[in-house]
Amino acid sequence: MTPAPPRPRPWAWAALALTSVLAALALGWWVLAAPAVDDLDMLGVRAVNALHTPGTDALARGIDALFGPTGSVIVWILAVLAALLLRGSRAALWTGLVTAAPWAASRLVKELVGRERPDLGVLDHVLIDHPASASFPSGHTAFAAALAATLVLALPPGGRRRIAVAVGAVLVLAVAWSRVALGVHHPSDVLTSMILMPLLALCTARLLAAAGFPRPFGADRGPARARC
């Protein structure tokens, strides 16, 4: 008989989430203390900003509006309502928390790091004004990545999850590109959001499963049965 491997305990997922947030903070403070990194970031911003057309400019502005502070709240509410209608109140709570907890963590890191936005004065094409908030990490990218991770985690392994991964990846990459193309974020800002948000969403989902809230679209598997 081969016993099933033990699952990580809830405290391990909580510790992983905390460690991830602390690592993001450390990275942000290191970037502030490393002018060479900022210079390299600005080279990336200028290169992406220079590659523009009227169509891509309109797309970047549209993404900016859709995943901005107001747009993100509306999208989040719609996602929660969709889960409520499809699977009930527990699924709505799961969806809301798995998306919102990572997003809130990104806001905390942003406030504590306080990195300035890229210098618009060195860009070839200034398309929008600077937001009033800090730069690191990207809030737009954070919400898109948290939303995409929530969709992937809500589905059981299989074809639907693979489709969700592909759609989510395209969405997150598009949002990340738009933030750099508009000149309001450094590449390191969006990369941090792209890595941190799925990890925090996974930790949140595992903690909710331990509290009795499995993923909405397919029950989480219990401990695997022993095999001979």
Buried (B, 14 or more C-beta within 10 A) or exposed (E): EEEEEEBEEBEEBBEBBEEBBEBBBEBBBEBBEEEEBBEBBBEBBBEBBEEBEEEBBEBBBEBBEBBBEEBBEEBBEEBBEBBBEEBEEBBBBBBBBBBBBBBEBBBEBBEBBEBEBBEBEEBEEEBBEBBEEBBBBBBBBBBBBBBBBBBBBBBEEEEBBEEBBEEBBEBBBBBBBBBBBBBBBBBBBBBBBBBBBBBBBBBBBBBBBBEEBBBBBBEEEEEEEEEE
